[in-house]
Amino acid sequence: MSEQKLLFLDLMDLFIHSNDKLGEIRDDLNRHIDEISVWINCIYHQIKQESRNKKNYCEICDAYSSNSTSFELHHVAGRKHDFRMITVCKQCHRILSDKQKTRDCRWWMKNQAENIRKAFFLHGIYNILCLKSKKTGNSIYEEYASKLVEQIPILLKGESQ
């Protein structure tokens, strides 16, 4: 076989190998996106009864323990504004709770308008996704969070969607 033909075959092998690797990356990204979608949708569609069910792992950093006292329930929008919660370890809970306290001053008051409560819920999802990105090293969470955050100022102003 000529040297030129061998070089062509080597390039074809590289091309095939490269495309295989791109396919693996695409499959991995799609799997992560599907996991995020299922997780976030479970939070959005959570009913009050489900919100009280504590898991045996932190939904942020994936820490696991058979001892349920290692984990706490975190109100996504804050206790005054929504019932939906996630299970988190004490360290992640502290970080998320501290971030809630830096929100709009209306966060401290009960009985807010629906658009304000939605903004607080969305801000909670944003904080959860950013922390999850930091704790897991997976930038997809933060990328998704950055897409959601655009709606918060609109909701806080009370403008229609």
Stockholm file with secondary structure:
# STOCKHOLM 1.0

chainA/1-161         MSEQKLLFLDLMDLFIHSNDKLGEIRDDLNRHIDEISVWINCIYHQIKQESRNKKNYCEICDAYSSNSTSFELHHVAGRKHDFRMITVCKQCHRILSDKQKTRDCRWWMKNQAENIRKAFFLHGIYNILCLKSKKTGNSIYEEYASKLVEQIPILLKGESQ
#=GR chainA/1-161 SS CCHHHHHHHHHHHHHHHHHHHHHHHHHHHHHHHHHHHHHHHHHHTCCHHHHTCCCSBCTTTCCBCSCGGGEEEEESSCTTTCCCEEEEEHHHHHHHHHHHTTSCGGGGSSSCCHHHHHHHHHHHHHHHHHHHHHHHCCHHHHHHHHHHTTHHHHHHHTCCC
#=GC SS_cons         CCHHHHHHHHHHHHHHHHHHHHHHHHHHHHHHHHHHHHHHHHHHTCCHHHHTCCCSBCTTTCCBCSCGGGEEEEESSCTTTCCCEEEEEHHHHHHHHHHHTTSCGGGGSSSCCHHHHHHHHHHHHHHHHHHHHHHHCCHHHHHHHHHHTTHHHHHHHTCCC
//
